[in-house]
Amino acid sequence: MKSNYRKAFNELKKLGAPVYIHPDDKERFDISAEEPKSDRWLSYYSDIRPSDWNFGINPIIDEILTKHDLYCEWVNPAHVRVYDL
């Protein structure tokens, strides 16, 4: 995993975000929407998320990823994957 991914991963993990490295793509990391308390970080469904979350993603995630030149995108309702800007 590249340095910027590792830094963002560790920063999010330290905050308690449900981050993990997917076994099929060890160059990136994912953030789960299915772990206990994941709804503090992600919510695919608009009726159960705060209105200030862009696309169901907690602004803290966006802030940390942007700081490391990364962004995330929904893969399916279960998780987002992190990519280079």
MOPAC internal coordinates of N, CA, C and O (Angstrom, degrees):
PM7 1SCF
backbone

  N    0.0000 0     0.00 0     0.00 0    0    0    0
  C    1.4444 1     0.00 0     0.00 0    1    0    0
  C    1.5272 1   108.27 1     0.00 0    2    1    0
  O    1.2310 1   120.99 1   -44.50 1    3    2    1
  N    1.3369 1   115.71 1   135.50 1    3    2    1
  C    1.4607 1   120.69 1   179.58 1    5    3    2
  C    1.5307 1   110.79 1   -65.32 1    6    5    3
  O    1.2310 1   121.45 1   -20.98 1    7    6    5
  N    1.3125 1   114.83 1   159.02 1    7    6    5
  C    1.4527 1   122.14 1  -175.63 1    9    7    6
  C    1.5316 1   112.96 1   -56.48 1   10    9    7
  O    1.2310 1   120.23 1   135.51 1   11   10    9
  N    1.3346 1   117.17 1   -44.49 1   11   10    9
  C    1.4654 1   118.86 1  -177.61 1   13   11   10
  C    1.5282 1   111.63 1   -66.35 1   14   13   11
  O    1.2310 1   120.34 1   145.53 1   15   14   13
  N    1.3244 1   116.95 1   -34.47 1   15   14   13
  C    1.4685 1   120.87 1   176.03 1   17   15   14
  C    1.5369 1   109.84 1   -66.27 1   18   17   15
  O    1.2310 1   121.03 1   133.91 1   19   18   17
  N    1.3128 1   115.63 1   -46.09 1   19   18   17
  C    1.4623 1   120.48 1  -178.06 1   21   19   18
  C    1.5323 1   110.63 1   -61.47 1   22   21   19
  O    1.2310 1   120.05 1   137.02 1   23   22   21
  N    1.3316 1   117.51 1   -42.98 1   23   22   21
  C    1.4626 1   121.02 1   179.96 1   25   23   22
  C    1.5281 1   110.85 1   -63.19 1   26   25   23
  O    1.2310 1   120.23 1   133.90 1   27   26   25
  N    1.3263 1   117.16 1   -46.10 1   27   26   25
  C    1.4706 1   120.56 1   179.74 1   29   27   26
  C    1.5275 1   110.25 1   -65.32 1   30   29   27
  O    1.2310 1   120.34 1   137.34 1   31   30   29
  N    1.3228 1   116.95 1   -42.66 1   31   30   29
  C    1.4685 1   121.86 1   178.04 1   33   31   30
  C    1.5304 1   110.43 1   -56.02 1   34   33   31
  O    1.2310 1   120.87 1   129.43 1   35   34   33
  N    1.3237 1   115.94 1   -50.57 1   35   34   33
  C    1.4725 1   120.51 1  -178.01 1   37   35   34
  C    1.5244 1   111.96 1   -65.15 1   38   37   35
  O    1.2310 1   120.27 1   141.19 1   39   38   37
  N    1.3135 1   117.09 1   -38.81 1   39   38   37
  C    1.4613 1   120.54 1   179.46 1   41   39   38
  C    1.5315 1   111.08 1   -64.98 1   42   41   39
  O    1.2310 1   120.59 1   135.58 1   43   42   41
  N    1.3299 1   116.47 1   -44.42 1   43   42   41
  C    1.4657 1   120.45 1   178.58 1   45   43   42
  C    1.5254 1   111.33 1   -67.00 1   46   45   43
  O    1.2310 1   120.90 1   138.46 1   47   46   45
  N    1.3164 1   115.88 1   -41.54 1   47   46   45
  C    1.4663 1   119.88 1   179.47 1   49   47   46
  C    1.5265 1   110.99 1   -60.98 1   50   49   47
  O    1.2310 1   120.80 1   138.73 1   51   50   49
  N    1.3242 1   116.07 1   -41.27 1   51   50   49
  C    1.4655 1   121.30 1   179.74 1   53   51   50
  C    1.5325 1   111.14 1   -61.16 1   54   53   51
  O    1.2310 1   120.65 1   148.25 1   55   54   53
  N    1.3371 1   116.37 1   -31.75 1   55   54   53
  C    1.4664 1   121.32 1   178.63 1   57   55   54
  C    1.5354 1   112.60 1   -81.51 1   58   57   55
  O    1.2310 1   120.98 1   171.42 1   59   58   57
  N    1.3384 1   115.72 1    -8.58 1   59   58   57
  C    1.4579 1   119.58 1   179.17 1   61   59   58
  C    1.5137 1   115.03 1    97.22 1   62   61   59
  O    1.2310 1   120.21 1  -172.13 1   63   62   61
  N    1.3178 1   117.20 1     7.87 1   63   62   61
  C    1.4668 1   120.56 1   178.19 1   65   63   62
  C    1.5323 1   109.23 1   -67.11 1   66   65   63
  O    1.2310 1   120.14 1   -35.40 1   67   66   65
  N    1.3255 1   117.35 1   144.60 1   67   66   65
  C    1.4710 1   121.45 1  -177.63 1   69   67   66
  C    1.5323 1   112.85 1   -81.03 1   70   69   67
  O    1.2310 1   120.85 1  -112.64 1   71   70   69
  N    1.3303 1   115.98 1    67.36 1   71   70   69
  C    1.4628 1   121.84 1  -179.14 1   73   71   70
  C    1.5307 1   110.32 1   -88.10 1   74   73   71
  O    1.2310 1   121.01 1   -29.97 1   75   74   73
  N    1.3226 1   115.67 1   150.03 1   75   74   73
  C    1.4595 1   119.73 1   176.35 1   77   75   74
  C    1.5234 1   109.58 1  -158.27 1   78   77   75
  O    1.2310 1   121.11 1   -22.46 1   79   78   77
  N    1.3099 1   115.49 1   157.54 1   79   78   77
  C    1.4629 1   121.62 1   176.74 1   81   79   78
  C    1.5165 1   107.17 1   -95.99 1   82   81   79
  O    1.2310 1   120.92 1   -58.26 1   83   82   81
  N    1.3118 1   115.84 1   121.74 1   83   82   81
  C    1.4613 1   120.76 1  -179.11 1   85   83   82
  C    1.5281 1   108.84 1   -72.66 1   86   85   83
  O    1.2310 1   119.82 1   -43.91 1   87   86   85
  N    1.3341 1   117.95 1   136.09 1   87   86   85
  C    1.4623 1   120.29 1  -176.53 1   89   87   86
  C    1.5315 1   114.16 1   -62.14 1   90   89   87
  O    1.2310 1   120.06 1   155.94 1   91   90   89
  N    1.3379 1   117.49 1   -24.06 1   91   90   89
  C    1.4618 1   120.52 1  -178.75 1   93   91   90
  C    1.5243 1   113.43 1   -91.81 1   94   93   91
  O    1.2310 1   119.61 1   174.51 1   95   94   93
  N    1.3150 1   118.35 1    -5.49 1   95   94   93
  C    1.4630 1   121.18 1  -178.41 1   97   95   94
  C    1.5250 1   109.39 1  -148.62 1   98   97   95
  O    1.2310 1   120.68 1   -96.61 1   99   98   97
  N    1.2921 1   116.30 1    83.39 1   99   98   97
  C    1.4627 1   121.57 1  -175.95 1  101   99   98
  C    1.5293 1   113.15 1   -80.41 1  102  101   99
  O    1.2310 1   119.93 1   178.30 1  103  102  101
  N    1.3343 1   117.74 1    -1.70 1  103  102  101
  C    1.4596 1   121.61 1   178.12 1  105  103  102
  C    1.5207 1   111.92 1   -84.23 1  106  105  103
  O    1.2310 1   120.23 1   159.99 1  107  106  105
  N    1.3316 1   117.16 1   -20.01 1  107  106  105
  C    1.4574 1   122.95 1  -178.61 1  109  107  106
  C    1.5202 1   108.85 1  -124.11 1  110  109  107
  O    1.2310 1   120.93 1     0.95 1  111  110  109
  N    1.3335 1   115.83 1  -179.05 1  111  110  109
  C    1.4558 1   119.09 1   171.81 1  113  111  110
  C    1.5209 1   109.51 1  -136.98 1  114  113  111
  O    1.2310 1   121.25 1   -16.60 1  115  114  113
  N    1.3061 1   115.21 1   163.40 1  115  114  113
  C    1.4493 1   123.12 1  -178.77 1  117  115  114
  C    1.5204 1   109.52 1  -119.41 1  118  117  115
  O    1.2310 1   121.54 1   -16.96 1  119  118  117
  N    1.3238 1   114.65 1   163.04 1  119  118  117
  C    1.4581 1   121.78 1   174.18 1  121  119  118
  C    1.5216 1   106.62 1  -125.60 1  122  121  119
  O    1.2310 1   120.85 1   -54.37 1  123  122  121
  N    1.3149 1   115.98 1   125.63 1  123  122  121
  C    1.4595 1   121.64 1  -173.87 1  125  123  122
  C    1.5254 1   111.93 1   -82.81 1  126  125  123
  O    1.2310 1   121.46 1   -36.10 1  127  126  125
  N    1.3240 1   114.81 1   143.90 1  127  126  125
  C    1.4663 1   121.93 1   172.24 1  129  127  126
  C    1.5207 1   110.14 1  -108.59 1  130  129  127
  O    1.2310 1   120.28 1  -169.26 1  131  130  129
  N    1.3317 1   117.08 1    10.74 1  131  130  129
  C    1.4608 1   121.26 1  -175.97 1  133  131  130
  C    1.5263 1   114.77 1  -117.45 1  134  133  131
  O    1.2310 1   120.02 1   174.71 1  135  134  133
  N    1.2967 1   117.57 1    -5.29 1  135  134  133
  C    1.4617 1   120.53 1   179.74 1  137  135  134
  C    1.5328 1   109.66 1   -77.47 1  138  137  135
  O    1.2310 1   120.31 1   -20.04 1  139  138  137
  N    1.3232 1   117.02 1   159.96 1  139  138  137
  C    1.4622 1   118.67 1   174.34 1  141  139  138
  C    1.5393 1   110.21 1   -56.46 1  142  141  139
  O    1.2310 1   120.87 1   -45.93 1  143  142  141
  N    1.2927 1   115.94 1   134.07 1  143  142  141
  C    1.4674 1   123.96 1   179.84 1  145  143  142
  C    1.5272 1   113.86 1    68.20 1  146  145  143
  O    1.2310 1   120.05 1  -165.40 1  147  146  145
  N    1.3406 1   117.51 1    14.60 1  147  146  145
  C    1.4696 1   120.37 1   176.07 1  149  147  146
  C    1.5185 1   111.93 1   -62.45 1  150  149  147
  O    1.2310 1   120.67 1   155.11 1  151  150  149
  N    1.3230 1   116.33 1   -24.89 1  151  150  149
  C    1.4671 1   119.51 1  -178.45 1  153  151  150
  C    1.5291 1   112.44 1   -64.97 1  154  153  151
  O    1.2310 1   120.10 1   168.68 1  155  154  153
  N    1.3143 1   117.42 1   -11.32 1  155  154  153
  C    1.4709 1   120.85 1   172.60 1  157  155  154
  C    1.5249 1   111.18 1   -75.16 1  158  157  155
  O    1.2310 1   120.83 1   162.72 1  159  158  157
  N    1.3286 1   116.03 1   -17.28 1  159  158  157
  C    1.4632 1   122.05 1  -174.87 1  161  159  158
  C    1.5197 1   113.72 1  -115.16 1  162  161  159
  O    1.2310 1   120.56 1   140.53 1  163  162  161
  N    1.3251 1   116.54 1   -39.47 1  163  162  161
  C    1.4686 1   121.60 1  -175.15 1  165  163  162
  C    1.5187 1   110.25 1  -142.55 1  166  165  163
  O    1.2310 1   121.10 1   -30.97 1  167  166  165
  N    1.3279 1   115.49 1   149.03 1  167  166  165
  C    1.4531 1   120.29 1   171.57 1  169  167  166
  C    1.5215 1   108.43 1  -155.89 1  170  169  167
  O    1.2310 1   120.94 1   -68.64 1  171  170  169
  N    1.2969 1   115.81 1   111.36 1  171  170  169
  C    1.4595 1   121.46 1  -178.28 1  173  171  170
  C    1.5284 1   111.49 1   -68.11 1  174  173  171
  O    1.2310 1   120.59 1   147.51 1  175  174  173
  N    1.3181 1   116.49 1   -32.49 1  175  174  173
  C    1.4588 1   121.40 1  -173.49 1  177  175  174
  C    1.5210 1   111.46 1   -94.89 1  178  177  175
  O    1.2310 1   120.66 1   -55.66 1  179  178  177
  N    1.3210 1   116.35 1   124.34 1  179  178  177
  C    1.4616 1   122.07 1  -171.73 1  181  179  178
  C    1.5234 1   114.29 1   -64.62 1  182  181  179
  O    1.2310 1   119.53 1   155.33 1  183  182  181
  N    1.3177 1   118.51 1   -24.67 1  183  182  181
  C    1.4634 1   119.18 1  -176.90 1  185  183  182
  C    1.5234 1   113.76 1   -77.23 1  186  185  183
  O    1.2310 1   119.70 1   171.94 1  187  186  185
  N    1.3204 1   118.18 1    -8.06 1  187  186  185
  C    1.4671 1   119.99 1  -179.23 1  189  187  186
  C    1.5276 1   113.20 1  -125.76 1  190  189  187
  O    1.2310 1   120.29 1  -155.24 1  191  190  189
  N    1.3291 1   117.04 1    24.76 1  191  190  189
  C    1.4645 1   119.46 1   178.26 1  193  191  190
  C    1.5242 1   110.15 1  -127.90 1  194  193  191
  O    1.2310 1   120.50 1   -24.04 1  195  194  193
  N    1.3209 1   116.65 1   155.96 1  195  194  193
  C    1.4653 1   119.68 1   176.55 1  197  195  194
  C    1.5274 1   111.60 1   -61.75 1  198  197  195
  O    1.2310 1   120.44 1   -33.36 1  199  198  197
  N    1.2910 1   116.75 1   146.64 1  199  198  197
  C    1.4686 1   121.19 1  -175.66 1  201  199  198
  C    1.5276 1   113.37 1   -68.85 1  202  201  199
  O    1.2310 1   119.81 1   160.03 1  203  202  201
  N    1.3241 1   117.98 1   -19.97 1  203  202  201
  C    1.4655 1   120.00 1  -178.57 1  205  203  202
  C    1.5332 1   113.51 1   -88.43 1  206  205  203
  O    1.2310 1   119.97 1  -176.13 1  207  206  205
  N    1.3180 1   117.66 1     3.87 1  207  206  205
  C    1.4632 1   121.03 1   177.95 1  209  207  206
  C    1.5254 1   109.22 1   -86.95 1  210  209  207
  O    1.2310 1   120.02 1   -58.50 1  211  210  209
  N    1.3142 1   117.57 1   121.50 1  211  210  209
  C    1.4627 1   121.42 1   175.02 1  213  211  210
  C    1.5200 1   110.00 1   -74.96 1  214  213  211
  O    1.2310 1   121.02 1   -58.99 1  215  214  213
  N    1.3143 1   115.65 1   121.01 1  215  214  213
  C    1.4655 1   122.14 1   178.07 1  217  215  214
  C    1.5237 1   113.42 1    56.27 1  218  217  215
  O    1.2310 1   120.57 1  -151.33 1  219  218  217
  N    1.3253 1   116.52 1    28.67 1  219  218  217
  C    1.4612 1   120.62 1   175.95 1  221  219  218
  C    1.5090 1   115.29 1    78.38 1  222  221  219
  O    1.2310 1   120.30 1  -159.18 1  223  222  221
  N    1.3308 1   117.03 1    20.82 1  223  222  221
  C    1.4641 1   121.84 1  -177.71 1  225  223  222
  C    1.5329 1   108.82 1  -117.09 1  226  225  223
  O    1.2310 1   120.87 1   -53.13 1  227  226  225
  N    1.3133 1   115.94 1   126.87 1  227  226  225
  C    1.4518 1   121.76 1   179.35 1  229  227  226
  C    1.5376 1   109.31 1   -56.14 1  230  229  227
  O    1.2310 1   119.76 1   -47.38 1  231  230  229
  N    1.3298 1   118.06 1   132.62 1  231  230  229
  C    1.4681 1   120.69 1  -179.57 1  233  231  230
  C    1.5264 1   114.08 1   -57.01 1  234  233  231
  O    1.2310 1   119.68 1   154.94 1  235  234  233
  N    1.3149 1   118.21 1   -25.06 1  235  234  233
  C    1.4706 1   120.68 1   177.02 1  237  235  234
  C    1.5282 1   110.57 1   -62.89 1  238  237  235
  O    1.2310 1   120.75 1   140.04 1  239  238  237
  N    1.3306 1   116.17 1   -39.96 1  239  238  237
  C    1.4697 1   120.13 1   177.13 1  241  239  238
  C    1.5185 1   109.70 1   -61.91 1  242  241  239
  O    1.2310 1   120.36 1   130.74 1  243  242  241
  N    1.3365 1   116.91 1   -49.26 1  243  242  241
  C    1.4709 1   120.69 1   179.85 1  245  243  242
  C    1.5260 1   111.42 1   -58.15 1  246  245  243
  O    1.2310 1   120.65 1   137.83 1  247  246  245
  N    1.3164 1   116.37 1   -42.17 1  247  246  245
  C    1.4645 1   120.94 1  -179.04 1  249  247  246
  C    1.5312 1   111.35 1   -62.15 1  250  249  247
  O    1.2310 1   120.43 1   133.29 1  251  250  249
  N    1.3086 1   116.78 1   -46.71 1  251  250  249
  C    1.4740 1   121.06 1  -178.62 1  253  251  250
  C    1.5268 1   110.45 1   -67.57 1  254  253  251
  O    1.2310 1   120.35 1   135.25 1  255  254  253
  N    1.3112 1   116.94 1   -44.75 1  255  254  253
  C    1.4684 1   119.23 1  -179.62 1  257  255  254
  C    1.5193 1   111.45 1   -63.78 1  258  257  255
  O    1.2310 1   120.32 1   135.91 1  259  258  257
  N    1.3268 1   116.99 1   -44.09 1  259  258  257
  C    1.4688 1   120.68 1   179.58 1  261  259  258
  C    1.5137 1   111.05 1   -60.26 1  262  261  259
  O    1.2310 1   120.35 1   140.04 1  263  262  261
  N    1.3221 1   116.93 1   -39.96 1  263  262  261
  C    1.4708 1   121.79 1   178.30 1  265  263  262
  C    1.5295 1   111.54 1   -57.81 1  266  265  263
  O    1.2310 1   120.59 1   150.86 1  267  266  265
  N    1.3239 1   116.48 1   -29.14 1  267  266  265
  C    1.4680 1   121.56 1  -178.41 1  269  267  266
  C    1.5260 1   112.30 1  -106.59 1  270  269  267
  O    1.2310 1   120.60 1  -159.72 1  271  270  269
  N    1.3421 1   116.46 1    20.28 1  271  270  269
  C    1.4801 1   123.09 1   178.40 1  273  271  270
  C    1.5262 1   112.06 1    58.62 1  274  273  271
  O    1.2310 1   121.14 1  -136.39 1  275  274  273
  N    1.3272 1   115.42 1    43.61 1  275  274  273
  C    1.4597 1   122.13 1   179.93 1  277  275  274
  C    1.5309 1   109.55 1  -130.06 1  278  277  275
  O    1.2310 1   120.67 1   -13.88 1  279  278  277
  N    1.3081 1   116.33 1   166.12 1  279  278  277
  C    1.4587 1   122.76 1   171.62 1  281  279  278
  C    1.5171 1   107.39 1  -148.94 1  282  281  279
  O    1.2310 1   120.37 1   -13.03 1  283  282  281
  N    1.3359 1   116.89 1   166.97 1  283  282  281
  C    1.4566 1   119.62 1   177.69 1  285  283  282
  C    1.5202 1   110.00 1  -127.02 1  286  285  283
  O    1.2310 1   121.78 1   -22.32 1  287  286  285
  N    1.3143 1   114.20 1   157.68 1  287  286  285
  C    1.4564 1   121.88 1  -177.92 1  289  287  286
  C    1.5196 1   108.65 1  -143.71 1  290  289  287
  O    1.2310 1   120.91 1   -38.13 1  291  290  289
  N    1.3277 1   115.86 1   141.87 1  291  290  289
  C    1.4660 1   120.10 1   177.85 1  293  291  290
  C    1.5222 1   110.61 1   -64.15 1  294  293  291
  O    1.2310 1   120.63 1   -48.98 1  295  294  293
  N    1.3143 1   116.40 1   131.02 1  295  294  293
  C    1.4646 1   122.94 1   173.34 1  297  295  294
  C    1.5281 1   107.87 1   -92.39 1  298  297  295
  O    1.2310 1   121.36 1   138.00 1  299  298  297
  N    1.3186 1   115.00 1   -42.00 1  299  298  297
  C    1.4578 1   124.15 1   175.05 1  301  299  298
  C    1.5304 1   105.95 1  -162.66 1  302  301  299
  O    1.2310 1   118.98 1    -2.15 1  303  302  301
  N    1.3253 1   119.55 1   177.85 1  303  302  301
  C    1.4747 1   119.16 1  -177.84 1  305  303  302
  C    1.5308 1   114.53 1   -62.70 1  306  305  303
  O    1.2310 1   119.74 1   171.69 1  307  306  305
  N    1.3167 1   118.10 1    -8.31 1  307  306  305
  C    1.4647 1   121.39 1  -177.75 1  309  307  306
  C    1.5227 1   114.27 1   -90.31 1  310  309  307
  O    1.2310 1   119.49 1   156.82 1  311  310  309
  N    1.3397 1   118.57 1   -23.18 1  311  310  309
  C    1.4651 1   118.95 1  -177.44 1  313  311  310
  C    1.5222 1   112.77 1  -165.85 1  314  313  311
  O    1.2310 1   122.06 1   -18.71 1  315  314  313
  N    1.3360 1   113.66 1   161.29 1  315  314  313
  C    1.4653 1   121.35 1   170.76 1  317  315  314
  C    1.5217 1   107.76 1  -112.62 1  318  317  315
  O    1.2310 1   121.12 1   -26.84 1  319  318  317
  N    1.3161 1   115.46 1   153.16 1  319  318  317
  C    1.4691 1   121.75 1   176.24 1  321  319  318
  C    1.5187 1   108.43 1  -114.46 1  322  321  319
  O    1.2310 1   120.68 1   -33.72 1  323  322  321
  N    1.3082 1   116.30 1   146.28 1  323  322  321
  C    1.4504 1   123.30 1  -176.70 1  325  323  322
  C    1.5288 1   109.56 1   -99.17 1  326  325  323
  O    1.2310 1   121.05 1   -43.12 1  327  326  325
  N    1.3418 1   115.60 1   136.88 1  327  326  325
  C    1.4651 1   122.72 1  -176.95 1  329  327  326
  C    1.5253 1   110.56 1  -134.45 1  330  329  327
  O    1.2310 1   120.98 1   -16.31 1  331  330  329
  N    1.3377 1   115.73 1   163.69 1  331  330  329
  C    1.4669 1   121.31 1   172.43 1  333  331  330
  C    1.5232 1   109.31 1   -70.42 1  334  333  331
  O    1.2310 1   121.29 1   -33.87 1  335  334  333
  N    1.3524 1   115.14 1   146.13 1  335  334  333
  C    1.4631 1   119.73 1   175.13 1  337  335  334
  C    1.5093 1   110.32 1   -66.12 1  338  337  335
  O    1.2310 1   120.10 1   180.00 1  339  338  337

